[in-house]
Amino acid sequence: MERSSVDLLDVLAFVRVVETGAFSRAAERMGMAKSIVSRRVARLEEMLGARLLTRSAQGASPTDVGQAYFERASNILAELEAAEEVVAEAVTQIAGGIRLSAPLSFGVQHLAPALAEFAAEHPRVELDISFEDRPVDLVAGGYDLAIRIGALKDSALIARRIAPVRKVAVASPAYIERRGRPEHPRDLANHDILLYANETWRFRVGKAWEYVRGQPRLRADNGEMLRAAAVAGLGICILPSFIAAPGFENGTLVPLLADFPMEEGALQAVMPSRATTARVRALVDFLVARFGPEPSWDPCWMHRNVVG
């Protein structure tokens, strides 16, 4: 007797529930009612003759056998999507949806026009873009790609460096006139500083790296807010060059401690392994060509002060 085959949409519904941890979030990602997702998962469990999920008021989690089934099923679904991409590439078409997350300031200033240009070049690509400074869970949120600044913490993700991100200490001319210009990182102990969240400041002094502290005047989780505070004369802050550059151009900010470099960061494209499709690779290639290795937002004077 031939065994009945499972419905791929039932399998997809189960995989999305495990990825998101809840039927409601899975339903939102799939664009269907929660009740339909629930029925599809129940039908899959009935057909397999096994309980795949443990349901609770807080959400849903896989059973032991459900976890094993999820790992195999998610890989199969990824392979099916990759197979579709092979066909698309065969006819030289980059098509389909890309859900992307990026930092707010960089996204608005630099990524937005780049994405518009990419979309114009690839009319069959559908972009779903979220600009926010809070790191997102790529898998649970259904993201294909995130643009991040800094070190990659999750080793399960695939990362590709797009461009360097250099940092610089800045203050307003009015603040410097009132409080004086620091000539050495240790001078910052006598200054008001503006911090990005709970960052620590580290400068290269000779052949060593030194941590410095000042008197925190303000903390914020957005670079635009820090730049505004620095322009207003509230203190000294450290900004990525792409946020500081407008202040240098209009004279509202001046660079400090240029002889004491800070660690160079990186703008990175970060992807879950399932998202390495042709359309995502095309977008990442486009961003690398557009921004690196010497991005246009990096003022030329900074290049002379970078330690390789």
C-alpha positions in Angstrom: 0.0 0.0 0.0 1.4 3.4 -1.0 2.0 5.8 1.8 0.3 9.2 1.5 2.6 12.1 0.9 2.5 15.2 3.2 1.3 18.6 2.1 4.3 20.9 1.8 2.2 23.8 3.2 1.5 21.7 6.3 5.3 21.2 6.7 5.9 24.9 6.1 3.4 25.9 8.7 5.1 23.6 11.3 8.5 25.0 10.4 7.3 28.6 10.8 5.7 27.8 14.2 9.0 26.4 15.5 11.0 29.3 14.1 8.8 31.9 15.6 7.7 30.1 18.7 4.0 30.9 18.3 1.1 30.1 16.0 0.1 33.7 15.8 3.6 34.9 14.7 3.8 32.0 12.2 0.4 33.0 10.8 1.5 36.6 10.4 4.7 35.5 8.5 2.7 33.3 6.2 -0.1 35.7 5.7 -2.9 33.4 6.8 -5.2 33.0 9.7 -3.9 31.5 13.0 -6.7 28.9 12.9 -5.5 27.7 9.4 -1.9 27.3 10.6 -3.1 25.4 13.6 -5.2 23.0 11.4 -2.3 22.4 9.1 0.1 21.5 11.9 -2.6 19.2 13.5 -3.1 17.5 10.1 0.7 17.0 9.7 0.8 15.5 13.2 -2.1 13.2 12.5 -0.6 12.0 9.2 2.8 11.3 10.8 1.3 9.7 13.9 3.4 11.8 16.2 3.1 14.8 18.4 5.5 17.4 17.0 4.7 20.4 19.2 4.0 21.2 22.9 1.4 23.9 23.0 1.0 26.3 25.9 -0.4 29.8 26.7 3.1 31.2 26.1 3.4 29.7 22.6 4.6 26.4 21.1 7.9 24.5 21.2 8.9 21.3 19.5 8.9 17.9 21.2 12.1 15.8 20.8 10.7 14.1 17.7 9.4 17.5 16.5 12.9 19.0 16.8 14.4 16.2 14.7 11.6 16.6 12.1 12.1 20.4 12.1 15.8 20.1 11.4 15.3 17.9 8.4 12.2 19.7 7.1 13.7 23.1 7.3 16.7 22.0 5.3 14.5 20.4 2.7 12.4 23.6 2.4 15.6 25.6 2.0 16.8 23.3 -0.7 13.5 23.6 -2.5 13.8 27.4 -2.4 17.4 27.1 -3.7 16.1 24.9 -6.5 13.6 27.6 -7.5 16.5 30.1 -7.6 18.5 27.8 -9.9 15.6 28.1 -12.4 15.4 31.9 -11.9 19.1 32.2 -12.5 18.9 30.1 -15.6 16.7 32.7 -17.2 18.9 35.6 -15.7 16.1 36.8 -13.4 16.6 37.9 -9.8 13.1 37.7 -8.3 11.3 37.2 -5.1 11.0 38.8 -1.7 13.8 40.1 0.6 13.1 41.0 4.2 15.8 43.2 5.5 16.7 44.9 8.8 19.3 47.8 9.1 20.3 50.4 11.7 18.2 53.5 11.6 20.8 56.3 11.0 22.8 54.4 8.4 19.6 53.1 6.8 18.1 56.5 6.3 21.3 58.3 5.3 23.0 55.8 3.0 21.1 52.5 2.6 17.8 53.9 1.5 19.1 55.4 -1.8 21.1 52.3 -2.5 18.1 50.0 -2.0 16.0 52.2 -4.3 18.7 51.9 -7.0 18.8 48.1 -6.5 15.0 47.9 -6.7 15.1 49.9 -10.0 17.6 47.5 -11.4 15.7 44.4 -10.3 12.0 45.1 -10.8 11.0 41.5 -9.9 12.5 41.8 -6.4 10.1 42.7 -3.6 11.9 44.5 -0.7 10.5 44.5 2.9 12.7 46.9 4.9 12.8 47.7 8.6 15.1 50.4 10.0 15.7 50.1 13.7 18.8 50.2 16.0 17.6 47.2 18.1 19.2 44.0 16.9 16.5 41.6 15.5 16.3 37.8 15.6 16.7 37.0 11.9 15.2 33.5 12.1 12.3 34.3 14.4 11.5 37.5 12.5 11.7 35.9 9.1 14.5 38.2 7.9 16.6 37.2 4.9 19.3 39.8 5.6 20.4 42.3 8.3 22.9 45.1 7.9 24.9 45.4 11.1 27.8 47.5 12.4 30.3 45.8 14.7 31.3 42.3 15.6 29.1 39.3 14.7 28.0 37.5 17.9 25.9 34.6 16.5 28.2 32.1 14.8 25.2 30.3 13.3 24.8 33.3 10.9 26.6 33.9 7.7 28.4 37.3 7.5 30.0 39.2 4.7 32.0 42.4 5.2 30.7 45.3 3.1 32.8 48.3 4.2 34.9 49.6 7.0 33.3 51.8 9.7 35.7 54.2 11.3 35.0 56.1 14.6 36.0 59.5 15.7 35.8 61.6 18.8 33.9 64.8 18.2 32.7 67.9 20.0 31.2 71.3 19.0 33.4 74.4 18.7 31.5 76.0 21.5 32.2 73.1 23.9 35.9 73.2 23.0 36.0 76.9 23.6 34.3 76.5 27.0 36.1 73.4 28.3 39.3 73.1 26.3 40.5 70.6 23.7 41.7 67.2 25.0 45.2 66.5 23.7 45.4 62.9 25.1 42.8 60.2 25.8 43.4 60.5 29.5 42.3 64.1 29.4 38.7 62.8 28.8 38.5 62.1 32.5 38.0 65.8 33.0 35.2 66.2 30.3 31.5 65.5 29.9 31.0 62.6 27.6 28.0 61.4 25.6 27.7 57.6 25.4 26.1 55.2 23.0 24.2 52.9 25.3 26.9 51.1 27.5 29.8 51.5 25.2 33.4 51.7 26.4 36.0 53.9 24.8 39.4 52.5 23.8 42.2 54.4 22.1 45.5 53.3 20.6 48.3 55.0 22.6 51.6 54.0 21.2 51.6 50.2 20.7 48.9 49.6 23.4 45.2 50.0 23.7 44.0 52.1 26.6 40.4 52.4 28.0 39.3 55.8 29.1 36.5 57.2 31.2 34.8 60.5 31.5 31.8 62.0 33.3 28.7 60.6 31.5 26.4 63.5 30.7 24.0 61.6 28.4 23.3 58.1 27.1 21.4 57.3 24.0 20.9 54.3 21.7 20.9 56.3 18.5 23.8 58.1 16.8 21.7 60.9 15.5 20.7 61.8 19.0 24.3 61.8 20.1 25.3 64.0 17.2 22.6 66.5 18.1 23.7 66.5 21.7 27.3 67.1 20.7 26.3 69.9 18.3 24.4 71.5 21.2 27.6 71.6 23.2 26.7 69.0 25.8 30.0 67.1 25.6 32.3 64.8 23.7 31.1 61.7 21.9 32.4 59.0 19.6 30.5 58.6 16.3 30.9 56.5 13.2 32.3 58.6 10.4 29.1 58.4 8.4 27.1 60.1 11.2 29.9 62.6 12.1 30.6 63.7 8.4 27.7 66.2 8.1 28.9 68.0 11.2 32.4 68.3 9.8 31.1 69.7 6.5 28.9 72.4 8.1 31.3 73.3 10.9 29.1 72.3 13.8 31.5 69.5 14.9 35.3 69.2 15.0 37.4 66.0 15.2 39.4 65.3 18.4 42.3 63.1 19.3 43.2 62.3 15.7 46.6 61.0 16.8 45.0 58.2 18.9 43.0 55.9 16.6 40.1 53.8 17.8 39.4 50.3 16.6 38.0 50.1 13.1 34.6 48.4 12.9 32.8 46.9 9.9 29.5 47.2 8.1 28.4 43.6 7.6 25.7 41.8 5.8 24.4 39.0 8.1 22.2 36.2 6.8 20.7 32.9 8.2 22.0 30.0 6.1 18.5 29.4 4.6 18.6 32.9 3.1 21.6 32.5 0.8 19.4 32.7 -2.3 20.3 34.3 -5.6 18.3 37.5 -4.9 20.0 38.0 -1.5 23.4 37.3 -2.9 22.7 39.9 -5.6 21.8 42.5 -3.1 24.9 41.8 -0.9 27.1 42.0 -4.0 25.5 45.3 -5.0 26.1 46.8 -1.5 29.7 45.7 -1.5 30.3 47.3 -4.8 28.4 50.4 -3.7 30.0 51.1 -0.4 33.4 49.3 0.0 36.3 49.3 0.5 36.6 53.1 0.8 33.0 54.3 1.3 31.9 57.7 0.2 30.7 58.7 3.7 34.2 58.4 5.2 35.9 61.8 5.2 39.3 61.7 3.5 41.1 63.2 6.5 40.2 60.1 8.5 42.2 57.8 6.2 45.4 59.2 7.3 44.7 58.3 10.9 43.7 54.7 10.6 45.9 52.0 12.0 45.8 48.9 9.8 
